[in-house]
Amino acid sequence: MSYHDPVMLAECIDALNIKPNGVYVDLTFGGGGHTKAILAKLDGGRLFSFDQDQDAKANADGISDESFTFIEGNFRHLRRYLKMYGVKSVDGILADLGISSHQIDAAERGFSTRFDAELDMRMDQSASKSARDVLNTYSQDELHKIFGMYGEVKNAKTLAAAIVARRTNTEITTVNELKDILSKYTKRGKENRYYAQVFQAIRIEVNEELKALEEALEQSAEVLSEDGRLVVMSYHSLEDRLVKNFIAKGKMSGEVEKDFYGNVLRPLEPVNRKPIVADDSEIERNNRARSAKLRIGRKL
């Protein structure tokens, strides 16, 4: 569990309402904490776990349970992979979004502001686009957009211009080189929060995280069986807004579509009206739990 300490593990497993002979999907295998907890409740059922990070595959190799299948791929291809395994519907889908503890702590991956390293940030290490590519090839307008949208950086336009000016002389290649630029545009005492916002924006762009999430949510509604559960834990408002809108209204944008009689047309309904959050003891034990929001949808 040192690879990644799952947040609200018990709450996630309870939310799935697991049937021993059911079919389940863990969209974010990581260290395998959720997967092992699901497997412990299965008797004759099946579990398919996704992860595009090659480091996670080593953890999956240690699980010999016949009910378990590891899929080395992005969860945005949920439907396609399930079809490959002859699965038409599933009873529950779990997603623990965002970045794992291991990815943050692996200095060479370039996810963390704590270490100097090459600007990478790829969750799939075979992918062609890295953080270095984003910073050195994107136009000023594109950088402005991702800093503003994905990082909610207030001086996104100024920062984008500064990065473009800096790279005209020399390519930006390391975490410390990027932090050196950022340090000139943040308030004293607020540096770490500012760095985190910018790094989040770049990471989301590199991995197309929000687009992948949208695709996975849409496909989840298609593959869930009646009364099946969708359980999603998010860690920032951009993810949570997509999940909330999709479960409550059936659309990412939050628009409501109704039938002739005024009934909301949506594939799922919320099980919990408000997100479930971690208690104080878990937050004290695992700081990552502080921003976690757990939402549950049931297939109509």
Rosetta silent file (secondary structure, phi, psi, omega in degrees, C-alpha in Angstrom):
SEQUENCE: MSYHDPVMLAECIDALNIKPNGVYVDLTFGGGGHTKAILAKLDGGRLFSFDQDQDAKANADGISDESFTFIEGNFRHLRRYLKMYGVKSVDGILADLGISSHQIDAAERGFSTRFDAELDMRMDQSASKSARDVLNTYSQDELHKIFGMYGEVKNAKTLAAAIVARRTNTEITTVNELKDILSKYTKRGKENRYYAQVFQAIRIEVNEELKALEEALEQSAEVLSEDGRLVVMSYHSLEDRLVKNFIAKGKMSGEVEKDFYGNVLRPLEPVNRKPIVADDSEIERNNRARSAKLRIGRKL
SCORE:     score description
SCORE:     0.000 S_00000001
   1 L     0.000   -5.130  179.960    0.000    0.000    0.000 S_00000001
   2 L   -68.269  -21.877  178.725    3.088    2.245    0.113 S_00000001
   3 L   -63.280  -42.307 -179.427    2.681    2.774   -3.650 S_00000001
   4 L  -163.538  124.941 -179.736   -0.598    4.603   -3.067 S_00000001
   5 L   -92.067  106.926 -176.353   -2.784    4.951    0.035 S_00000001
   6 L   -62.340  138.891  177.182   -6.420    4.851   -1.174 S_00000001
   7 L   -87.736  138.791  177.616   -8.667    7.605    0.121 S_00000001
   8 L    46.631   49.240 -177.066  -12.030    6.582    1.652 S_00000001
   9 H   -58.638  -49.102 -177.715  -11.425    2.948    0.714 S_00000001
  10 H   -62.653  -41.436 -179.880  -14.295    1.561    2.797 S_00000001
  11 H   -63.765  -39.371  178.589  -16.715    4.182    1.493 S_00000001
  12 H   -63.372  -45.728 -177.811  -15.787    3.388   -2.126 S_00000001
  13 H   -67.830  -41.757  177.426  -16.290   -0.346   -1.684 S_00000001
  14 H   -61.117  -38.990 -176.962  -19.590    0.116    0.171 S_00000001
  15 H   -64.302  -28.156 -179.355  -20.810    2.452   -2.586 S_00000001
  16 H   -71.287  -19.831  179.280  -20.332   -0.256   -5.222 S_00000001
  17 L    52.229   56.522 -168.396  -22.918   -2.449   -3.453 S_00000001
  18 L   -68.813  131.608  171.284  -20.946   -5.519   -4.570 S_00000001
  19 L   -97.950  131.941 -175.625  -22.635   -8.778   -5.511 S_00000001
  20 L   -53.414  -33.354 -177.807  -20.280  -11.775   -5.075 S_00000001
  21 L  -102.333   16.074 -177.285  -20.988  -13.058   -8.601 S_00000001
  22 L   -83.109  174.059  178.910  -21.080   -9.623  -10.248 S_00000001
  23 E  -115.513  128.324 -173.790  -18.808   -8.020  -12.829 S_00000001
  24 E  -132.622  159.877  179.866  -16.893   -4.894  -11.810 S_00000001
  25 E  -131.511  129.657  170.736  -14.400   -2.410  -13.214 S_00000001
  26 E  -106.511  107.945 -174.839  -11.665   -0.489  -11.412 S_00000001
  27 L   -74.086  -17.302 -174.033  -10.754    2.311  -13.836 S_00000001
  28 L  -135.407   82.739 -173.430   -7.672    3.405  -11.860 S_00000001
  29 L   -61.867  -51.145  178.913   -5.683    0.412  -10.577 S_00000001
  30 L    56.580 -117.338  178.847   -2.643    2.302   -9.247 S_00000001
  31 L   -87.665   -3.238  176.461   -1.288    0.362   -6.285 S_00000001
  32 L    87.507    8.770 -178.248   -4.167   -2.099   -6.393 S_00000001
  33 H   -61.420  -48.430  178.540   -5.777   -1.098   -3.092 S_00000001
  34 H   -67.509  -42.084 -179.534   -9.317   -0.803   -4.455 S_00000001
  35 H   -57.422  -46.738 -178.579   -8.874   -3.843   -6.687 S_00000001
  36 H   -64.832  -37.280  179.317   -7.839   -6.085   -3.786 S_00000001
  37 H   -67.647  -36.566  176.917  -10.744   -4.863   -1.663 S_00000001
  38 H   -68.795  -45.962 -179.220  -13.214   -5.638   -4.483 S_00000001
  39 H   -58.132  -34.700 -179.307  -11.687   -9.070   -5.120 S_00000001
  40 L   -64.631  -19.403 -179.420  -12.095   -9.927   -1.428 S_00000001
  41 L  -100.732   -4.698 -178.480  -15.867   -9.581   -1.866 S_00000001
  42 L   -91.479  143.642  173.751  -16.176  -11.601   -5.080 S_00000001
  43 L  -145.348   91.324 -175.333  -17.109  -15.262   -5.264 S_00000001
  44 L    95.638   -3.444  178.912  -17.602  -16.293   -8.873 S_00000001
  45 L   -89.072 -173.862 -179.367  -17.552  -12.700  -10.106 S_00000001
  46 E  -136.660  149.075  177.767  -15.070  -10.867  -12.327 S_00000001
  47 E  -135.190  127.714  175.608  -13.013   -7.696  -12.005 S_00000001
  48 E  -112.824  124.312 -177.962  -11.323   -5.741  -14.801 S_00000001
  49 E  -118.713  131.157 -178.656   -8.809   -3.104  -13.692 S_00000001
  50 E  -101.940  146.237  163.503   -7.380   -0.388  -15.947 S_00000001
  51 L  -166.109  133.104  179.949   -4.154    1.584  -15.714 S_00000001
  52 L   -92.982   -7.238 -177.941   -2.081    3.249  -18.411 S_00000001
  53 L   -85.207  121.437 -176.686    0.940    3.778  -16.133 S_00000001
  54 H   -61.903  -27.436  178.298    3.573    1.108  -16.736 S_00000001
  55 H   -64.939  -31.374 -178.770    4.689    1.307  -13.082 S_00000001
  56 H   -69.999  -28.025 -177.044    1.243    0.089  -12.003 S_00000001
  57 H   -60.865  -33.795  178.336    1.529   -3.070  -14.082 S_00000001
  58 H   -61.953  -35.342  176.862    4.190   -4.419  -11.713 S_00000001
  59 H   -68.420  -38.586 -179.722    1.654   -4.218   -8.892 S_00000001
  60 H   -67.303  -32.228 -178.822   -0.931   -6.048  -11.005 S_00000001
  61 L   -62.897  -20.453 -179.072    1.548   -8.834  -11.769 S_00000001
  62 L   -85.314   -1.982 -179.797    1.479   -9.742   -8.082 S_00000001
  63 L  -102.771  119.445 -175.392   -2.249  -10.570   -8.120 S_00000001
  64 L  -107.449    6.480 -178.962   -2.967  -14.181   -9.107 S_00000001
  65 L   -60.102  130.360 -178.811   -6.734  -14.246   -8.455 S_00000001
  66 L   -66.247  -20.120 -179.765   -8.582  -15.952  -11.345 S_00000001
  67 L   -78.053  -10.370 -169.014  -11.360  -13.365  -11.093 S_00000001
  68 E  -103.147  134.569  173.305   -8.929  -10.562  -11.954 S_00000001
  69 E  -130.763  123.971  177.193   -7.934   -9.169  -15.351 S_00000001
  70 E   -94.983  133.000  178.975   -5.522   -6.237  -15.671 S_00000001
  71 E  -116.338  113.074 -179.594   -5.919   -4.001  -18.722 S_00000001
  72 L   -84.257   87.180 -177.749   -2.881   -1.877  -19.569 S_00000001
  73 L  -170.652  169.373  179.658   -4.688    1.011  -21.211 S_00000001
  74 L   -76.887  137.044 -178.096   -6.447    4.332  -20.753 S_00000001
  75 H   -67.426   -6.984  175.677   -9.908    4.099  -19.206 S_00000001
  76 H   -68.474  -12.283  177.581  -11.225    6.285  -22.017 S_00000001
  77 H  -105.079   29.358 -177.222  -11.328    3.012  -24.001 S_00000001
  78 H   -48.873  -56.373 -174.785  -13.550    1.264  -21.432 S_00000001
  79 H   -61.698  -42.452 -176.996  -16.184   -0.018  -23.846 S_00000001
  80 H   -63.706  -43.914 -178.729  -13.695   -1.266  -26.426 S_00000001
  81 H   -68.900  -39.988  178.393  -11.656   -3.301  -23.945 S_00000001
  82 H   -62.197  -38.913  178.175  -14.717   -4.817  -22.293 S_00000001
  83 H   -62.296  -38.180  178.504  -15.964   -5.861  -25.729 S_00000001
  84 H   -59.313  -33.636 -179.061  -12.593   -7.538  -26.377 S_00000001
  85 L   -94.535   10.402  176.141  -13.196   -9.689  -23.288 S_00000001
  86 L    74.327   21.962 -178.140  -16.776  -10.484  -24.279 S_00000001
  87 L   -99.254  121.367 -178.577  -18.319   -8.342  -21.532 S_00000001
  88 L   -94.976  -31.659 -179.811  -21.582   -6.632  -22.475 S_00000001
  89 L  -149.805  156.333 -179.546  -22.534   -5.145  -19.111 S_00000001
  90 E  -131.636  161.502 -176.600  -21.083   -4.658  -15.637 S_00000001
  91 E   -95.474  -14.571  179.611  -22.545   -4.208  -12.161 S_00000001
  92 E  -168.359  146.434  179.188  -20.253   -1.472  -10.935 S_00000001
  93 E  -132.980  131.411 -179.843  -17.494    0.916  -11.995 S_00000001
  94 E  -120.991  136.093  175.569  -15.052    2.661   -9.657 S_00000001
  95 E  -135.760  123.552  173.194  -12.707    5.546  -10.499 S_00000001
  96 E  -108.437   96.538 -167.847  -10.230    7.193   -8.118 S_00000001
  97 L   -76.140  175.947  174.256   -9.172   10.115  -10.288 S_00000001
  98 L    86.345 -155.675 -172.837   -6.095   12.302  -10.384 S_00000001
  99 L  -102.873  143.331 -178.842   -2.497   11.505   -9.663 S_00000001
 100 L   -84.848  161.278  177.687   -1.259    8.664   -7.448 S_00000001
 101 H   -59.237  -39.281 -179.769    1.055    9.034   -4.474 S_00000001
 102 H   -61.882  -44.240 -179.362    3.669    7.012   -6.346 S_00000001
 103 H   -62.889  -37.687  177.880    3.611    9.326   -9.354 S_00000001
 104 H   -67.710  -41.945 -174.254    4.085   12.347   -7.099 S_00000001
 105 H   -80.938  -15.511  177.824    6.898   10.727   -5.123 S_00000001
 106 L   -82.278   97.738 -171.608    8.788    9.394   -8.163 S_00000001
 107 H   -53.876  -39.959 -173.969   11.058   12.395   -8.733 S_00000001
 108 H   -68.671  -12.907 -179.544   12.064   11.395  -12.258 S_00000001
 109 H   -79.205  -17.976  174.970    8.426   11.532  -13.448 S_00000001
 110 L    76.271   16.832  179.754    8.366   15.337  -13.132 S_00000001
 111 L   -82.025  -28.634 -170.405    4.923   15.537  -11.490 S_00000001
 112 L  -100.355  147.627  175.103    6.060   17.125   -8.245 S_00000001
 113 L   -83.077   -4.852 -175.946    7.364   20.599   -7.481 S_00000001
 114 L   -79.774  -20.959 -175.026    9.479   19.088   -4.660 S_00000001
 115 L  -124.237  149.237  170.600   12.161   17.616   -6.909 S_00000001
 116 L   -86.952  133.104 -177.944   14.187   18.844   -9.839 S_00000001
 117 L  -164.021  172.874  173.496   13.707   16.585  -12.826 S_00000001
 118 E   -63.706  144.055  178.344   12.959   16.580  -16.530 S_00000001
 119 L   -76.364   99.191 -175.718    9.545   18.070  -17.321 S_00000001
 120 L  -114.423  -81.791  176.104    7.643   14.901  -18.141 S_00000001
 121 L    69.379   16.047  177.099    4.249   14.395  -16.385 S_00000001
 122 L   -83.192  125.552  173.387    3.114   11.568  -18.684 S_00000001
 123 L   -73.807  -38.421  172.045    0.925    8.992  -16.952 S_00000001
 124 L   -96.856  105.637 -172.887    1.428    6.738  -19.964 S_00000001
 125 L   -70.620   -6.232  175.369    5.197    6.796  -20.353 S_00000001
 126 L   -93.487   -5.024 -179.990    4.946    5.616  -23.947 S_00000001
 127 L   -67.240  153.151 -174.888    2.901    8.687  -24.938 S_00000001
 128 L   -83.799  -28.700 -174.062    4.565   11.166  -27.268 S_00000001
 129 L   -96.337  126.347  178.444    3.550   14.448  -25.598 S_00000001
 130 L  -117.832  175.293  177.016    5.271   15.552  -22.392 S_00000001
 131 H   -61.283  -35.866  177.964    5.179   18.665  -20.221 S_00000001
 132 H   -60.436  -41.501  178.654    8.352   19.805  -21.950 S_00000001
 133 H   -64.049  -43.618 -179.622    6.565   19.671  -25.318 S_00000001
 134 H   -59.985  -48.230 -175.099    3.616   21.676  -24.006 S_00000001
 135 H   -69.268  -29.275 -173.892    5.788   24.434  -22.556 S_00000001
 136 H  -102.512  -10.194 -177.641    8.076   24.741  -25.554 S_00000001
 137 H  -121.927  -20.631 -179.548    5.736   24.259  -28.520 S_00000001
 138 L   -71.350  146.104  177.548    2.313   25.595  -27.521 S_00000001
 139 L   -70.529  166.192  179.068    1.414   29.095  -28.640 S_00000001
 140 H   -60.397  -40.514  179.503    0.979   31.901  -26.124 S_00000001
 141 H   -64.913  -39.605  179.072   -2.794   31.739  -26.577 S_00000001
 142 H   -65.959  -42.275  177.906   -2.835   27.979  -25.996 S_00000001
 143 H   -64.300  -42.875  176.736   -0.762   28.306  -22.825 S_00000001
 144 H   -55.500  -44.051 -177.246   -3.014   31.133  -21.621 S_00000001
 145 H   -65.007  -47.972 -176.434   -6.033   28.891  -22.146 S_00000001
 146 H   -71.356  -35.421  176.815   -4.739   25.834  -20.294 S_00000001
 147 H   -64.654  -40.326 -179.122   -3.368   27.855  -17.355 S_00000001
 148 H   -73.172  -45.689 -175.818   -6.687   29.634  -17.001 S_00000001
 149 H   -76.887  -48.550 -171.783   -9.010   26.677  -17.607 S_00000001
 150 H   -91.680  -22.808  179.961   -7.139   23.784  -16.022 S_00000001
 151 L  -111.648  -10.623 -176.327   -5.179   25.576  -13.311 S_00000001
 152 L    51.305   41.951  179.200   -7.515   28.503  -12.647 S_00000001
 153 L   -80.080  125.151 -173.524   -4.403   30.691  -12.610 S_00000001
 154 L   -70.218  -36.096  179.527   -5.431   34.336  -12.228 S_00000001
 155 L  -103.154   42.191 -175.006   -2.496   35.847  -14.138 S_00000001
 156 H   -57.674  -39.796 -178.414   -2.581   33.143  -16.833 S_00000001
 157 H   -66.381  -44.397  178.621   -2.084   35.579  -19.708 S_00000001
 158 H   -63.372  -42.996 -179.652    0.961   37.220  -18.124 S_00000001
 159 H   -64.601  -42.638  178.989    2.484   33.844  -17.270 S_00000001
 160 H   -59.344  -42.680  179.214    1.962   32.514  -20.795 S_00000001
 161 H   -63.938  -39.906 -179.504    3.745   35.534  -22.225 S_00000001
 162 H   -64.825  -39.444  179.479    6.633   35.085  -19.788 S_00000001
 163 H   -67.388  -42.909  178.614    7.107   31.450  -20.759 S_00000001
 164 H   -63.839  -39.512  178.851    7.098   32.240  -24.475 S_00000001
 165 H   -65.077  -42.225 -178.054    9.638   35.032  -23.901 S_00000001
 166 H   -65.322  -41.402 -173.952   11.900   32.764  -21.855 S_00000001
 167 H   -76.409  -11.479  177.048   11.922   29.901  -24.354 S_00000001
 168 L   -65.461  -26.914  179.676   12.983   32.121  -27.263 S_00000001
 169 L   -93.646  -41.867 -179.237   16.488   32.067  -25.785 S_00000001
 170 L  -153.059  142.990 -178.077   16.633   28.591  -24.337 S_00000001
 171 L   -65.598  144.017  177.303   14.281   25.625  -24.077 S_00000001
 172 L   -90.016  115.353 -171.084   12.560   25.037  -20.725 S_00000001
 173 L  -121.754  -20.314 -174.110   13.489   21.474  -19.766 S_00000001
 174 E  -124.838  163.521  178.689   13.429   20.989  -15.980 S_00000001
 175 H   -60.028  -45.229 -178.016   11.130   21.504  -13.015 S_00000001
 176 H   -66.571  -33.785  176.072   13.469   24.037  -11.427 S_00000001
 177 H   -64.071  -39.508  177.733   13.705   26.053  -14.641 S_00000001
 178 H   -68.271  -43.429  179.784    9.923   26.284  -14.721 S_00000001
 179 H   -62.768  -32.672  178.045    9.732   27.180  -11.026 S_00000001
 180 H   -62.443  -38.075  176.671   12.287   29.930  -11.608 S_00000001
 181 H   -69.425  -47.403 -175.939    9.882   31.531  -14.098 S_00000001
 182 H   -61.969  -34.794 -175.783    6.839   31.004  -11.865 S_00000001
 183 H   -60.321  -23.092 -178.684    8.527   32.522   -8.815 S_00000001
 184 H   -82.612   -8.184 -173.455    8.495   35.944  -10.471 S_00000001
 185 H  -124.855   16.988  178.232    4.701   35.927  -10.897 S_00000001
 186 L  -123.021  157.136  179.987    3.382   34.705   -7.557 S_00000001
 187 L   -76.487  147.130  178.506    2.774   36.419   -4.246 S_00000001
 188 L   -60.662  132.173 -179.061    5.233   35.895   -1.410 S_00000001
 189 L    89.346  -11.425 -179.340    4.068   33.060    0.817 S_00000001
 190 L  -112.241   13.985 -173.140    1.739   31.708   -1.886 S_00000001
 191 H   -59.354  -48.321 -174.326    4.421   30.085   -4.027 S_00000001
 192 H   -62.739  -39.942  178.148    3.532   26.448   -3.409 S_00000001
 193 H   -64.657  -41.426 -179.522   -0.159   26.912   -4.228 S_00000001
 194 H   -64.853  -45.063  177.626    0.730   28.786   -7.410 S_00000001
 195 H   -58.207  -43.825 -178.019    3.206   26.112   -8.480 S_00000001
 196 H   -62.576  -39.825  179.180    0.568   23.437   -7.824 S_00000001
 197 H   -63.334  -45.233 -178.394   -2.022   25.233   -9.964 S_00000001
 198 H   -67.800  -43.125  179.339    0.351   25.577  -12.907 S_00000001
 199 H   -63.593  -38.984  177.467    1.618   21.991  -12.625 S_00000001
 200 H   -60.918  -44.536 -179.300   -1.969   20.728  -12.472 S_00000001
 201 H   -60.086  -45.065 -178.935   -2.840   22.639  -15.639 S_00000001
 202 H   -66.377  -43.644 -179.118    0.123   21.218  -17.538 S_00000001
 203 H   -61.310  -43.235  179.344   -0.503   17.673  -16.264 S_00000001
 204 H   -61.725  -41.294  179.907   -4.162   17.769  -17.318 S_00000001
 205 H   -67.376  -45.708 -178.491   -3.170   18.949  -20.793 S_00000001
 206 H   -58.011  -42.587 -173.914   -0.391   16.386  -21.220 S_00000001
 207 H   -99.416    3.147 -179.169   -2.676   13.481  -20.272 S_00000001
 208 L    49.540   45.438 -170.235   -5.941   14.868  -21.722 S_00000001
 209 H   -63.467  -43.668 -176.824   -7.450   14.062  -18.336 S_00000001
 210 H   -71.441  -38.807  177.012  -10.759   15.887  -18.608 S_00000001
 211 H   -64.264  -42.498  178.377  -11.476   14.647  -22.130 S_00000001
 212 H   -63.265  -38.809  178.830  -10.656   11.087  -21.080 S_00000001
 213 H   -64.567  -44.567  178.285  -12.948   11.454  -18.073 S_00000001
 214 H   -57.332  -45.639 -178.730  -15.829   12.683  -20.237 S_00000001
 215 H   -64.356  -40.668 -179.289  -15.433    9.718  -22.586 S_00000001
 216 H   -67.579  -39.396  179.264  -15.264    7.245  -19.686 S_00000001
 217 H   -63.108  -45.795  179.933  -18.364    8.685  -18.006 S_00000001
 218 H   -61.058  -42.713 -179.530  -20.401    8.459  -21.210 S_00000001
 219 H   -70.763  -31.312 -179.773  -19.293    4.869  -21.799 S_00000001
 220 H   -61.634  -39.240  179.431  -19.933    3.892  -18.185 S_00000001
 221 H   -65.191  -29.583 -179.105  -23.626    4.698  -18.597 S_00000001
 222 H   -76.690  -35.608 -173.753  -23.724    2.443  -21.653 S_00000001
 223 H   -95.247  -13.848  178.422  -22.057   -0.596  -20.060 S_00000001
 224 E   -70.894  139.038  174.318  -23.642   -0.480  -16.596 S_00000001
 225 E   -80.894  168.029  179.523  -26.489   -2.926  -16.034 S_00000001
 226 E   -56.495  133.461 -176.467  -29.760   -1.838  -14.425 S_00000001
 227 E    71.957    3.159  176.393  -29.143   -0.713  -10.814 S_00000001
 228 E   -63.965  154.308 -175.993  -25.394   -0.806  -11.512 S_00000001
 229 E  -110.254  137.583  169.215  -23.273    1.708   -9.612 S_00000001
 230 E  -110.689  120.366 -176.561  -20.863    4.352  -10.846 S_00000001
 231 E  -121.718  117.213 -174.792  -18.541    5.461   -8.025 S_00000001
 232 E  -130.533  128.719  174.738  -16.154    8.347   -8.732 S_00000001
 233 E  -112.484  124.688 -178.103  -13.748   10.140   -6.424 S_00000001
 234 E  -119.441  164.706 -173.439  -12.314   13.432   -7.642 S_00000001
 235 L  -128.173   -0.916  172.100   -9.765   15.843   -6.206 S_00000001
 236 L  -147.986  162.808 -169.243  -10.389   19.182   -7.895 S_00000001
 237 H   -62.432  -30.641 -178.260  -13.415   21.182   -8.975 S_00000001
 238 H   -64.695  -45.729  177.141  -12.971   20.589  -12.724 S_00000001
 239 H   -66.453  -48.171 -174.967  -13.300   16.818  -12.351 S_00000001
 240 H   -61.083  -37.036 -179.886  -16.004   17.017   -9.713 S_00000001
 241 H   -63.952  -42.349  178.304  -18.146   19.359  -11.825 S_00000001
 242 H   -62.045  -46.668 -178.437  -18.113   16.914  -14.751 S_00000001
 243 H   -64.533  -45.861 -179.785  -19.010   13.965  -12.534 S_00000001
 244 H   -59.329  -48.549 -178.533  -21.730   15.885  -10.670 S_00000001
 245 H   -63.551  -42.596 -176.585  -23.356   17.151  -13.875 S_00000001
 246 H   -66.141  -44.138 -179.045  -23.247   13.793  -15.617 S_00000001
 247 H   -68.397  -42.182 -174.345  -24.772   11.847  -12.731 S_00000001
 248 H   -81.145  -33.145 -170.919  -27.419   14.451  -11.907 S_00000001
 249 H  -126.813   -8.644  176.828  -28.315   15.697  -15.383 S_00000001
 250 L    83.565   -0.200 -179.613  -26.879   13.284  -17.920 S_00000001
 251 L  -137.478  143.777 -179.334  -24.697   15.922  -19.585 S_00000001
 252 L   -64.866  -32.647 -175.844  -21.221   17.251  -18.783 S_00000001
 253 L   -75.256  -15.353 -179.356  -22.331   20.834  -19.369 S_00000001
 254 L    90.631   -0.177  176.575  -25.035   20.580  -16.750 S_00000001
 255 L   -69.501  144.351  179.917  -27.879   21.260  -19.189 S_00000001
 256 L  -104.094  127.805  175.580  -31.060   19.378  -18.400 S_00000001
 257 L  -108.400  129.827 -176.937  -32.942   17.543  -21.163 S_00000001
 258 E  -120.692  155.408  176.220  -36.547   16.585  -20.408 S_00000001
 259 L   -85.943 -175.276 -176.056  -39.151   14.410  -22.083 S_00000001
 260 L   -57.815  -29.551 -176.353  -42.687   15.470  -23.072 S_00000001
 261 L   -94.236    3.231  177.738  -43.891   14.983  -19.480 S_00000001
 262 L    89.636    7.123  177.712  -41.092   17.027  -17.902 S_00000001
 263 L   -79.717  137.678  179.087  -39.042   14.087  -16.647 S_00000001
 264 E   -68.640  128.299  178.238  -35.271   14.588  -16.731 S_00000001
 265 L   -89.610  109.093 -179.595  -33.648   12.362  -19.367 S_00000001
 266 L  -153.776  147.698 -178.487  -30.542   10.884  -17.816 S_00000001
 267 L   -79.389  -23.484 -177.535  -28.997    7.415  -17.675 S_00000001
 268 E  -124.336  165.312  169.705  -28.094    7.608  -13.979 S_00000001
 269 E  -131.789  147.788 -178.766  -29.509    9.090  -10.809 S_00000001
 270 E   -67.521  135.602  171.988  -27.536   10.347   -7.794 S_00000001
 271 L   -86.056  -38.103  176.294  -27.364    8.009   -4.812 S_00000001
 272 L  -117.964  123.029 -178.159  -25.900   10.781   -2.655 S_00000001
 273 L   -67.102  -37.345  177.091  -27.135   14.337   -3.244 S_00000001
 274 L  -110.829  148.775 -179.561  -24.031   15.814   -1.662 S_00000001
 275 L   -65.003  146.315  173.653  -20.518   14.414   -2.141 S_00000001
 276 E   -81.814  134.834 -179.817  -19.115   12.164    0.573 S_00000001
 277 L  -122.584  161.149 -178.522  -15.946   13.620    2.102 S_00000001
 278 L   -72.074  150.215  176.732  -13.250   12.161    4.350 S_00000001
 279 L   -81.997  171.665 -174.384  -13.480   12.517    8.104 S_00000001
 280 H   -60.704  -37.196 -177.576  -10.930   14.414   10.172 S_00000001
 281 H   -66.503  -37.862  178.732   -9.011   11.309   11.219 S_00000001
 282 H   -71.332  -38.138  178.169   -8.422   10.235    7.613 S_00000001
 283 H   -63.037  -38.583  178.282   -7.383   13.744    6.577 S_00000001
 284 H   -65.720  -36.067 -178.807   -4.883   13.782    9.429 S_00000001
 285 H   -79.653  -33.132 -175.024   -3.528   10.412    8.314 S_00000001
 286 L  -140.422  101.266 -174.123   -3.565   11.156    4.571 S_00000001
 287 H   -60.156  -25.890 -179.584   -3.428   14.804    3.493 S_00000001
 288 H   -62.518  -23.691 -178.058   -4.589   13.865   -0.025 S_00000001
 289 H   -70.385  -16.244 -174.669   -8.022   13.124    1.443 S_00000001
 290 H   -57.457  -38.972 -175.372   -8.570   16.808    2.212 S_00000001
 291 H  -100.884    3.554 -174.238   -9.816   17.651   -1.296 S_00000001
 292 L   -74.921  136.805  174.813  -11.497   14.310   -2.125 S_00000001
 293 E  -131.133  126.041 -176.082  -15.175   14.212   -3.104 S_00000001
 294 E  -108.397  122.807  178.214  -16.967   10.917   -3.642 S_00000001
 295 E  -121.155  147.032 -175.600  -20.082   10.772   -5.828 S_00000001
 296 E  -129.266  130.343  174.820  -22.279    7.756   -6.564 S_00000001
 297 E  -120.948  148.842  177.905  -24.671    7.205   -9.445 S_00000001
 298 E  -117.833  132.422 -179.478  -27.143    4.373  -10.029 S_00000001
 299 E   -69.491  127.079 -179.423  -28.116    3.156  -13.509 S_00000001
 300 L   -79.239    0.000    0.000  -31.814    3.700  -14.131 S_00000001
